[in-house]
């Protein structure tokens, strides 16, 4: 049975933030910055957020985001808002973002 948006399909958005942390001299400093950013994004957007890569480099991080909803435009807009919020936090420099949206 084929579903349409009106029949209750699910939309999943996956995002990746590539972060560069200037002046960071240790993994301990990096983890404090990344942990704070993750907590702020989780709380502000009620999304799943985690460090997903570059764990052993002290000046770079990959932060993954997952959102679920029932409207593509809402999930897309929310993901853009999260990317902008991460950039505006001043915790590090967002050097790249990627996003994929899936409808099931």
Phi, psi and omega per residue, in radians:
X1 nan 2.162 3.136
X2 -1.459 2.375 -3.133
X3 -1.803 2.619 2.981
X4 -1.961 2.969 -3.131
X5 -1.010 -0.603 -3.103
X6 -1.234 -0.372 -3.085
X7 -1.583 0.196 3.028
X8 1.631 0.721 3.086
X9 -1.315 2.820 -3.129
X10 -1.862 2.442 3.095
X11 -2.029 2.231 3.098
X12 -2.081 2.278 3.082
X13 -1.997 2.264 3.072
X14 -2.044 2.342 -3.132
X15 -2.328 2.730 3.100
X16 -2.352 2.274 3.057
X17 -1.956 2.187 3.043
X18 -1.740 2.055 -3.003
X19 -2.007 2.369 3.008
X20 -1.992 2.249 -3.079
X21 -1.909 1.765 -3.130
X22 -1.186 2.492 3.030
X23 1.317 0.072 -3.140
X24 -1.409 2.219 -3.052
X25 -1.935 -0.048 -3.127
X26 -2.671 2.840 3.069
X27 -1.145 -0.547 3.114
X28 -1.105 -0.785 3.087
X29 -1.095 -0.768 -3.135
X30 -1.051 -0.817 -3.101
X31 -1.080 -0.620 3.095
X32 -1.115 -0.761 3.137
X33 -1.140 -0.861 -3.089
X34 -1.143 -0.732 3.135
X35 -1.071 -0.729 3.116
X36 -1.127 -0.754 3.139
X37 -1.115 -0.784 -3.141
X38 -1.052 -0.796 -3.132
X39 -1.083 -0.745 -3.138
X40 -1.143 -0.735 3.128
X41 -1.163 -0.754 3.107
X42 -1.022 -0.844 -3.078
X43 -1.198 -0.702 -3.079
X44 -1.291 -0.551 -3.004
X45 -2.090 0.004 3.140
X46 0.875 0.912 -3.087
X47 -2.180 2.843 3.012
X48 -1.466 2.183 -3.092
X49 -2.422 2.351 3.140
X50 -2.698 2.696 2.979
X51 -1.318 2.162 -3.011
X52 -2.087 -0.017 -3.130
X53 -2.954 2.932 -3.115
X54 1.010 0.614 -3.062
X55 -1.072 -0.520 -3.054
X56 -1.703 0.058 3.075
X57 -1.754 2.265 -3.020
X58 -1.493 -0.067 3.106
X59 -2.055 0.034 -3.104
X60 -2.393 2.647 3.097
X61 -2.639 2.590 2.952
X62 -1.924 2.153 3.135
X63 -2.005 2.150 -3.127
X64 -1.720 2.554 -3.120
X65 -2.288 2.437 3.032
X66 -2.315 2.264 3.101
X67 -2.237 2.540 3.080
X68 -2.269 2.435 3.105
X69 -2.801 -2.890 3.132
X70 -2.155 0.190 -3.123
X71 -2.434 2.103 -3.101
X72 -1.009 -0.785 -3.075
X73 -1.156 -0.605 3.121
X74 -1.211 -0.801 3.126
X75 -1.096 -0.748 3.108
X76 -1.065 -0.829 -3.127
X77 -1.120 -0.710 3.140
X78 -1.123 -0.721 3.113
X79 -1.106 -0.771 3.082
X80 -1.039 -0.713 3.110
X81 -1.091 -0.683 3.122
X82 -1.166 -0.726 3.092
X83 -1.054 -0.796 3.137
X84 -1.121 -0.728 3.128
X85 -1.094 -0.744 3.114
X86 -1.058 -0.717 3.139
X87 -1.168 -0.675 -3.084
X88 -1.386 -0.219 -3.139
X89 -1.143 -0.471 -3.141
X90 1.293 0.207 3.123
X91 -1.335 -0.428 -3.129
X92 -2.993 3.092 -3.132
X93 -1.722 2.102 3.057
X94 -1.336 1.985 -3.085
X95 -1.772 -0.237 3.082
X96 -2.858 2.652 3.010
X97 -2.421 2.601 3.066
X98 -2.406 2.601 -3.118
X99 -2.534 2.449 2.997
X100 -2.318 2.411 3.094
X101 -2.151 2.272 -3.106
X102 -2.077 2.479 3.051
X103 -2.066 2.255 -3.134
X104 -2.080 nan nan
